[in-house]
Amino acid sequence: MLVVGYISLEEQVNKDFGLARRKALLRRMGARLRRAASSDRLLCFDEVRTILGAMGRLYRGRRTVPLGKIAGSVGRCSDFDRAFLPARASVGTRWKSVDRAFHRGEELPPVSLYKIDDSYFVLDGNHRVSVARYHGIERIDADVTEFHAPRGNPSPLEPTRPRTIA
């Protein structure tokens, strides 16, 4: 008996990763055409922390965090793009493993996030965030540690607004 539209879990996982990589490639090409290659780059926590002068971390506990508020990574900035799509083929094995667990409905451990202002950075769980965003999930459970950023420094977390010349 032939079942139309059915594929095995492994085929689905391979298809998901291939599509996620193609989307990342198209985003990167679009950014280059707009001459805004840096706009597609995932923010790096250490760079943002230095710019903002953030310090003094405080563990805030387990929270449910909107995935759209996750702006960057602590150590995997070049592995994913700004949309948390896989930017490198080398993340494939782990990404597919998390995607496989997602399709099976397995419960995954919470991610670990650092928070500065209203944005979050992934300390542990980059692949879980990537797979969740790929599948359109809106929120994720996370252990959150917050850093205090003094006011007054220009934030790289918000888009810059063009200045008007009088």
C-alpha positions as CSV (number, residue, x, y, z in Angstrom):
1,M,0.0,0.0,0.0
2,L,1.4,3.4,-0.9
3,V,0.8,6.3,1.4
4,V,1.0,9.7,-0.3
5,G,2.8,12.5,1.6
6,Y,4.3,10.2,4.2
7,I,8.1,10.2,4.7
8,S,10.2,8.6,7.4
9,L,11.4,10.5,10.4
10,E,14.9,10.5,9.1
11,E,13.8,11.8,5.8
12,Q,11.8,14.6,7.5
13,V,14.8,15.6,9.7
14,N,17.1,15.7,6.7
15,K,14.5,17.7,4.8
16,D,14.1,20.2,7.7
17,F,17.8,20.8,8.0
18,G,18.2,21.2,4.2
19,L,15.4,23.7,4.1
20,A,16.7,25.6,7.1
21,R,20.2,25.8,5.5
22,R,18.7,27.0,2.2
23,K,16.7,29.7,4.1
24,A,19.9,30.8,5.8
25,L,21.7,31.0,2.5
26,L,19.0,33.1,0.9
27,R,19.0,35.4,3.9
28,R,22.7,35.8,3.6
29,M,22.5,36.5,-0.1
30,G,19.8,39.0,0.5
31,A,21.8,40.8,3.1
32,R,24.8,41.0,0.7
33,L,22.6,42.4,-2.1
34,R,21.3,45.1,0.3
35,R,25.0,45.7,1.3
36,A,24.0,45.0,4.9
37,A,25.9,41.7,5.6
38,S,26.3,42.6,9.2
39,S,22.5,42.9,9.7
40,D,22.1,39.1,9.3
41,R,24.9,38.3,11.8
42,L,23.9,36.8,15.1
43,L,24.8,39.2,18.0
44,C,27.6,38.0,20.3
45,F,27.1,38.4,24.0
46,D,30.6,39.4,24.8
47,E,30.6,42.2,22.2
48,V,27.2,43.6,23.4
49,R,28.2,43.3,27.0
50,T,31.4,45.3,26.4
51,I,29.6,48.0,24.4
52,L,26.9,48.4,27.1
53,G,29.2,48.0,30.0
54,A,27.0,45.3,31.5
55,M,28.1,43.7,34.7
56,G,26.8,42.1,37.9
57,R,24.9,39.0,37.0
58,L,21.9,37.8,38.9
59,Y,20.2,34.4,38.5
60,R,16.5,35.1,37.8
61,G,15.3,31.4,37.7
62,R,13.2,29.4,35.3
63,R,11.1,31.6,32.9
64,T,9.2,31.1,29.7
65,V,10.8,33.5,27.2
66,P,9.5,34.6,23.8
67,L,11.8,33.2,21.1
68,G,11.7,36.6,19.3
69,K,13.5,38.2,22.2
70,I,16.5,35.9,21.8
71,A,19.0,38.2,19.9
72,G,22.3,36.3,20.1
73,S,24.6,33.7,21.5
74,V,27.3,33.5,24.1
75,G,29.7,31.3,22.1
76,R,28.1,30.1,18.9
77,C,27.7,33.4,17.0
78,S,29.0,32.2,13.7
79,D,27.1,28.9,13.7
80,F,23.7,30.6,13.3
81,D,22.3,33.6,11.5
82,R,20.2,36.4,13.1
83,A,17.1,34.3,12.6
84,F,18.9,31.4,14.3
85,L,19.0,29.4,11.1
86,P,22.0,27.1,10.8
87,A,24.7,29.1,9.0
88,R,27.2,26.1,8.9
89,A,26.8,22.5,7.8
90,S,28.9,21.5,10.7
91,V,25.9,22.0,13.1
92,G,23.9,19.4,11.2
93,T,24.4,16.4,13.4
94,R,23.3,18.1,16.6
95,W,20.5,20.2,14.8
96,K,19.0,17.0,13.4
97,S,19.2,15.3,16.7
98,V,17.2,18.1,18.3
99,D,14.8,18.2,15.4
100,R,14.3,14.4,15.7
101,A,13.4,14.8,19.4
102,F,11.0,17.7,18.4
103,H,9.1,15.5,15.9
104,R,8.9,12.6,18.4
105,G,7.4,15.0,21.0
106,E,10.2,14.5,23.5
107,E,10.6,17.0,26.2
108,L,13.8,18.9,25.9
109,P,15.6,20.5,28.9
110,P,15.3,24.3,29.3
111,V,17.9,26.4,27.5
112,S,20.2,28.7,29.5
113,L,20.0,32.4,28.7
114,Y,21.8,35.6,29.6
115,K,19.6,38.7,29.6
116,I,20.7,42.3,29.0
117,D,18.0,44.9,28.9
118,D,15.1,43.3,27.1
119,S,17.2,40.8,25.0
120,Y,18.5,37.3,25.6
121,F,21.6,35.5,24.6
122,V,21.9,31.7,24.5
123,L,24.5,30.2,26.8
124,D,23.4,26.6,26.3
125,G,20.7,25.5,23.9
126,N,21.5,27.2,20.6
127,H,20.3,24.1,18.6
128,R,17.1,23.9,20.6
129,V,16.4,27.6,19.9
130,S,17.2,27.1,16.2
131,V,14.9,24.1,15.8
132,A,12.1,25.8,17.9
133,R,12.3,29.0,15.7
134,Y,12.4,26.9,12.5
135,H,9.1,25.2,13.5
136,G,7.4,28.5,14.5
137,I,7.4,27.9,18.3
138,E,6.8,31.2,20.0
139,R,8.1,30.6,23.6
140,I,10.7,28.4,25.2
141,D,11.5,27.4,28.8
142,A,14.8,28.9,30.0
143,D,17.0,29.4,33.1
144,V,17.7,33.1,33.0
145,T,20.7,35.0,34.4
146,E,20.4,38.8,34.1
147,F,23.2,41.4,33.6
148,H,22.8,45.0,34.6
149,A,23.6,47.6,31.8
150,P,24.0,51.2,32.9
151,R,21.9,53.6,30.9
152,G,23.4,56.1,28.5
153,N,25.4,53.9,26.2
154,P,24.1,53.4,22.6
155,S,22.5,49.9,22.4
156,P,23.5,47.6,19.6
157,L,20.3,45.7,20.5
158,E,18.0,48.3,18.9
159,P,18.1,49.4,15.3
160,T,19.7,52.7,14.7
161,R,17.5,55.5,13.5
162,P,18.7,57.8,10.8
163,R,19.5,61.3,12.0
164,T,17.9,64.3,10.4
165,I,20.0,67.2,9.4
166,A,18.6,70.6,10.0
